[in-house]
């Protein structure tokens, strides 16, 4: 499987972070966001929601619509989304700036209501409690070293579902863990890997 790729700018990156006329969005996301630690209930709710909308689609589809999602879902502020009504759900189903999937929209509103019942910081603490010890994880050298599901993501998904959250299966949970820095899945020679490690501190 593929290891890092060095582009004309001389910077080694994970293969999916390569630039092209069509995928420059991916490179910016790879270089400046993916894998860096994310904290805060609202911020993690946003990532959880976007990963759920990504299910069955390519991430670039969601990434390019992220501004539309933020506008449609009140900046993913939990307290505001939790107050969404049936009329809001219908509004969202007519919004071309997002993925108009009834089940995913309903799940996002439901998840906001569940999250709103938690104490401040509790969602953050819950999600981060499933971050595996960094010293215990082998450093991936190729894409083949990465797995779509881990014991930790399976346990996190189970915990979230038990609390009433929806669209949070083990694969979606692991994608969130990767994106939010609970794990560092930048490849060994990727230029971002050390920055992520430093940020994780």
Secondary structure, DSSP 8 states (H G I E B T S, - for coil): ----EE-TTS-EE-GGG---TTTHHHHHHHHHTTTS---SHHHHHHHHHHHHHHTTS-HHHHHHHHHHHHHHTGGG-HHHHTT--HHHHHHHHT-TTS---HHHHHHHHHHHHHHHTS-TTHHHHHHHTT---GGGS----SGGG--S--HHHHHHHHHHHHTT--S--HHHHHHHHHHTTSS--S-TT-TTHHHHHHHH-
